[in-house]
Amino acid sequence: FGLSRLSKQYTDFTRTYQPLLSRLKDDPSEITEGKALPILHKLGYAYFAIATKDPMLPRMLLPEWPGDQAAIIMRDLRRILETAAWEYLKNFS
């Protein structure tokens, strides 16, 4: 299944995006004026490029899997970015 490679990719994703999530929770001004849109695109591509290769084995076989933490980061960061993106896009309607 290539689990060691996937594990490393998920770990790299977490190391890359966890600091951004922490920063944006503290100060979302970094993503005003449409700046959230390209970050949201990059985030989605980075996550789904890994997740689509994940065999999604049962938790019984992989009780601790770095993909779980990556999914939480993806969810939380996407929520922040989507909110900022929608606020920006409202200006054009």
C-alpha positions in Angstrom: 0.0 0.0 0.0 3.0 2.4 0.2 2.2 3.2 3.8 5.6 4.6 4.7 5.6 7.0 1.8 2.0 8.1 2.6 2.9 8.5 6.2 5.8 10.8 5.3 3.6 12.8 2.9 1.0 13.3 5.6 3.7 14.3 8.1 5.1 16.8 5.7 1.7 18.2 5.0 1.1 18.6 8.8 4.5 20.3 9.2 3.7 22.7 6.4 0.2 23.7 7.2 0.0 23.5 11.1 2.0 26.7 11.5 -0.3 28.5 9.0 -3.4 27.2 10.8 -2.0 28.5 14.1 -1.1 31.9 12.6 -4.5 32.4 11.0 -6.3 31.4 14.2 -4.4 34.2 16.0 -4.5 36.8 13.2 -6.7 36.2 10.1 -5.7 39.6 8.6 -3.2 37.7 6.4 -6.0 36.4 4.3 -8.1 39.5 3.6 -8.7 41.0 0.2 -8.9 37.7 -1.7 -5.6 36.3 -0.4 -7.4 33.3 0.9 -8.3 32.0 -2.5 -4.8 30.9 -3.8 -4.0 29.5 -0.4 -7.2 27.5 -0.4 -6.4 26.2 -3.8 -2.9 25.2 -2.8 -4.1 23.6 0.4 -6.8 21.5 -1.4 -4.4 20.3 -4.0 -1.7 19.4 -1.5 -4.1 17.4 0.7 -6.1 15.6 -2.0 -2.9 14.6 -3.9 -2.1 12.6 -0.8 -5.5 11.5 0.3 -6.5 10.0 -3.0 -3.6 7.5 -2.7 -4.6 6.5 0.9 -6.1 3.0 1.1 -8.2 4.1 4.1 -7.4 0.9 6.0 -9.5 0.2 9.1 -8.4 1.9 12.4 -7.9 -1.7 13.7 -4.9 -2.0 11.4 -3.6 1.5 11.7 -4.7 2.9 15.1 -2.3 5.9 14.8 -2.1 7.3 11.3 -0.7 10.7 10.4 -3.5 11.1 7.9 -5.9 11.7 10.8 -4.1 14.8 12.0 -3.7 16.0 8.4 -7.4 15.7 7.9 -8.1 17.8 11.0 -5.7 20.4 9.9 -7.2 20.4 6.4 -10.8 20.7 7.8 -9.9 23.6 10.2 -7.8 25.5 7.8 -10.3 25.1 4.9 -13.1 26.5 7.2 -11.0 29.6 8.0 -10.0 30.1 4.4 -13.5 29.5 2.9 -15.0 32.0 5.3 -12.5 34.7 4.3 -12.9 33.8 0.6 -16.7 34.1 0.7 -16.5 37.4 2.5 -14.2 38.7 -0.2 -16.4 37.3 -3.0 -19.6 39.0 -1.5 -18.1 42.3 -2.6 -18.6 41.3 -6.3 -22.3 40.3 -6.1 
